[in-house]
Amino acid sequence: MAQVLIHFDEITLKAIDRYAPAAKRKRAEFIRHAVKEAIARLEAAKMREAYLQQPDSPDGSEAWDLPEDWNG
């Protein structure tokens, strides 16, 4: 796995540590999960925008909900 050095301001780092302490790599796992989630949201938004531009059917463009709603 590649490593990346990221700098956070003190307020952000303290907030991260409240939810994912540095011990046992929980901080790194928390950050990895947050980045993956952000990427998934951006990709879903991009796909939604493309679908709205060219839906499968005229009525289909309004049926695209947020990813959180996909599972029913």
C-alpha positions in Angstrom: 0.0 0.0 0.0 1.4 3.4 -0.9 1.9 6.0 1.8 0.9 9.7 1.6 1.9 12.4 3.9 -1.0 14.7 4.8 -0.9 17.8 7.0 -4.0 18.8 9.1 -4.5 21.9 11.1 -4.8 21.3 14.9 -8.6 21.7 15.0 -9.1 19.1 12.3 -6.6 16.7 13.8 -8.2 17.0 17.3 -11.6 16.2 15.7 -10.2 13.2 13.9 -8.7 11.9 17.1 -12.0 12.3 19.0 -13.5 9.8 16.6 -10.5 7.7 15.7 -7.6 7.7 18.1 -4.1 7.3 16.7 -3.6 4.0 18.6 -3.9 0.8 16.7 -4.0 2.7 13.4 -7.6 3.7 13.9 -6.8 7.2 12.7 -5.4 5.9 9.4 -8.4 3.6 8.9 -10.8 6.5 9.6 -9.1 8.7 7.1 -8.9 5.9 4.4 -12.7 5.3 4.9 -13.5 9.0 4.7 -11.5 9.4 1.5 -13.2 6.3 -0.1 -16.6 7.6 0.9 -15.9 11.0 -0.6 -14.7 9.5 -3.8 -17.8 7.2 -4.0 -20.1 10.3 -3.5 -18.3 12.3 -6.2 -18.5 9.4 -8.6 -22.2 8.9 -7.9 -22.8 12.6 -8.4 -20.9 12.5 -11.7 -23.0 9.5 -12.8 -26.2 11.1 -11.7 -25.4 14.3 -13.7 -24.6 12.3 -16.8 -27.8 10.3 -16.4 -29.8 13.6 -16.0 -28.2 14.9 -19.2 -29.1 11.7 -21.1 -31.7 9.5 -19.4 -32.7 6.1 -20.6 -36.3 7.4 -21.0 -37.9 10.8 -20.6 -39.4 9.8 -17.3 -36.3 8.1 -16.0 -34.2 11.2 -15.2 -36.4 12.1 -12.2 -36.1 8.6 -10.8 -32.4 8.9 -9.9 -32.2 9.3 -6.1 -29.2 9.8 -3.9 -27.0 6.7 -3.3 -28.2 6.5 0.3 -31.7 5.7 -1.1 -30.6 3.0 -3.5 -31.0 0.1 -1.1 -34.7 0.9 -0.6 
